[in-house]
Amino acid sequence: MTETPARPGAFDAFHPPQRELIDDCVHCGFCLPSCPTYDLWGEEMDSPRGRIYLMKEGLEGEPLTDNVVEHFDACLGCMACVTACPSGVQYGTLITETRAQVERHHERSRFEKLLRTAIFTLFPYPKRLRAMRGPLALYQRTRLGRLLKRTGLMDKLPAGLQVMESLAPPISRAEKLPQRVPARGERRATVGMITGCVQSAFFPDVNAATARILAAEGCDVVVPPSQGCCGALSEHSGREEEAVGFARELLDTFEASGVDHVVINSAGCGSTLKEYPRLLQDDPEYREKAERFSSKVRDIAELLVDLGPVAERHPLPVKIAYHDACHLAHGQGIRSQPRDLLRAIPELQLSEINRAELCCGSAGVYNLLQPEPARELGDRKAANVLDTGAELLVTANPGCSMQIRTALERRGESMSMAHTVQVLDASIRGAGADSLLR
């Protein structure tokens, strides 16, 4: 009798989703209300526990079919389920390990390959993004986008390109950061600053505000000019080898900087920077570097609260809504610090957003790869933001700002947007609320 050949399993032996982490899930269902895709579709396999079940099947020999991959791809990686889970399931680690396996073993369609190649040829490279500023500013000034929409040509573009066009933020003059910004008054710390990819190219005013605040709070700020991508977008998308390469380069850039802390003002980047020891666990040359570096990484709100204020806060009579970026609230557990900083500003009124735990749909490049669910989540978030009656939306991630602004525009609405540091900067400088409401 001929034996039936063994069915190939979904995963190879290089860091598959860990069985002990999978077994931590008791399938209680506490994660379900917090999961954006389960909230959209009510499908078990599009919930965290459903995806964990698929991981378990993959370990037991089930193949990595197109249908299985669709469920993994649909996950935003927002980690709201991690916050909700009473059993401490490390879903973030599981989905990261699974996505790396998918990218190694799943054959995507030609269009998917082209789209992903285009995204990752552009977004993790700050110089390439900055080179787009001029053409994008010209595109916006000539209002070519309105013409494309009016003639119907915009609708003929691939969905991913339409989303890219809609997300592009208004381009304003970029303030160039010096390599060192001295502390004002007594020096309390020396801080290395990561400028980011999208942040440095399209939100340079956020980086400038970050440096000013740190200096005002007694920090020497070191800004290495040669820094590149931290690898967050690649790591969150399963492009593990690419992410490792970016991480090594950033570690080399900061290794000799002699800073006490490394500060980041982008939530998704911060989450990955703190995960460098896991990402580089198999690299004997960089493993210890990753440990040293990661121990210094602080989100800007986290660091400012740890240091305590010394700069005077001037009144800002403005009503704001604070949006929790997923990789800040769920990925890093930083929720109270931004609120504490904002509430300490005289005359500022802080409003909470209904169902704040649900992702806005940005999720790195998710809104480019999964435009339909991202759009629906963005529309829901925009409605809840408007319900607050706020004049200003404050968040800590560039992707969230672009996603919610675009969703508001689809409704024919608009709202001023700011990063937490821009609000603090306006208060410290005494710039007034009008500097933020534009």
VENGI-V279711 format. One record per run of one state. SS is the DSSP state (2 for helix, 1 for strand, 0 for the rest). FROM is the first residue (numbers start at 0). TO is the last residue. If there is no record, write none. Layout:
SS;FROM;TO
SS;FROM;TO
//
This chain:
0;0;17
2;18;21
0;22;30
2;31;33
0;34;34
2;35;40
0;41;42
2;43;45
0;46;46
2;47;58
0;59;64
2;65;73
0;74;78
2;79;83
0;84;89
2;90;104
0;105;108
2;109;121
0;122;124
2;125;140
0;141;142
2;143;150
0;151;152
2;153;155
0;156;157
2;158;166
0;167;178
1;179;180
0;181;187
1;188;192
0;193;196
2;197;201
0;202;202
2;203;215
0;216;217
1;218;221
0;222;230
2;231;235
0;236;238
2;239;254
0;255;259
1;260;263
0;264;265
2;266;272
0;273;274
2;275;278
0;279;285
2;286;295
1;296;298
2;299;306
0;307;317
1;318;321
0;322;324
2;325;328
0;329;334
2;335;342
0;343;347
1;348;351
0;352;364
2;365;368
0;369;369
2;370;386
0;387;390
1;391;394
0;395;396
2;397;409
0;410;414
1;415;418
2;419;428
0;429;431
2;432;434
0;435;437
//
